[in-house]
Structures are given as structure tokens and as C-alpha cells.
Amino acid sequence: DCAGGQYSGLGALACLGCSAGTSSWAASSTCTICEKGTFAEQELHACRLCASGMYGDSKGGTTSDSCSACPVGTFKNVEGQDALAECDVCEVGKFKDGVGAAACDDCPANTYKASTGQDHVSDCNACPPNSVASAGSANHSECRADAGYMGQGSAVAACAAGKFKDETNSSDPCKNCPVNTFKASQAQLSISDCSSCPDNSRRIRIAWATLVTDSLVRM
């Protein structure tokens, strides 16, 4: 019997090798043309799959060059695809600037992208000022306040005077300076930025209706 990748016709005295673009199993009397998404060099027992990030839209592929690359802004992480339509667009928060990709790249830290199919890192949008985001962020709401600020997205604001925030990548509110300390400037990063009240004084809190003020009172 003929080995895989060979065939013998009826009454043949010798085995012949399958031509490129075809294959056969052992003891075959004929070679079978490779299906779309596959290829074969000469005398192979089975056609090989186009690699991830590639597709083959014609039968009878003879080498890996018979497979075409998924274009920029797309990827495919499965082998043996048979059409351009099988290439998936990069998801939100990702991009791909090269062809034939098995995966897309994350937008860098402190950027985001809300639409799909991006083909360059420059397509990723920078977070608003004084906010940060993890790599691969998909929306500006994932840009959360840096230290000294609170909120997220377009609502990031500096900590008011008398407050601080030491967490980064956090939308949490700012914290009050402790009792008997104060700070007249905004956007403070640490409790250590709060200054102690002068000797023989303390900070008190006075409220009238909706008006709240801090005062230093001499003892």
C-alpha cells in the first residue's frame, strides 16, 4: 500500500506523490484537493491549517503563502479560517497596527478607546487631566482621579481646601484634614500636607443653615 501523501491508481505498479495543494491518507487511490483555510506542499498525508491571524479563501493552497493575513485593526486566534469575514475586529480598548495578528494590543495605561477596529496606538484617547486608567480601558469613565483629586471621567475635580486624597486611580471622595489641622490650598496628596493649628488654638466647625466654615479660635 502507498504511504500517506502518495497514491496509486487502478493497476499502477508504483506509488506516486500527491502534488502540492493536495493530500492523501495511506492506501489511497487518489489525492484530495485541500479545502479553503488549508494548504499542502508535495506528498503530505493531510493539508495543514492556515495559522492564527491568517485565512485561505481558495481551495488547493500549496504553501503557507497561500494564506492571507487579517488586516490591521483585526485579529483571529483560531487556525484554519477560510474567509476575510472570519477576521474579528479589535475590541474596545484595543488596537492592532500589524497584519496577521492572533490578538490585538491594549491601549496603553492612562488612555482609552470606546470604539472597535482601531489600527494604531494613536487612536487611543488620553484620559482627562489629573486622572489615570489601566491598560485596555474602553471608556473615559474608567479614567479615575489621581491622588489629590476625586471623581472620574469628565467629572474629575481637585480636593477642596482642608481636604486631601492619597489614593490614585480612585473616584472616592477626598478626606478631611484631621481635627486641629488645616490646609488653605487645594489638591493635597497626603494627610501630612495638613498643617497643625497655631499654639493655643484649635479648629472649630460653625454651621448656619447650608453655610459651613472653619475657624481658628485662640484659647
Disulfide bonds with the S-S distance in Angstrom:
Cys2-Cys15 1.97
Cys18-Cys31 1.96
Cys34-Cys47 2.05
Cys50-Cys67 2.03
Cys70-Cys87 2.04
Cys90-Cys104 2.04
Cys107-Cys124 2.05
Cys127-Cys143 2.02
Cys159-Cys174 2.02
Cys177-Cys194 2.02
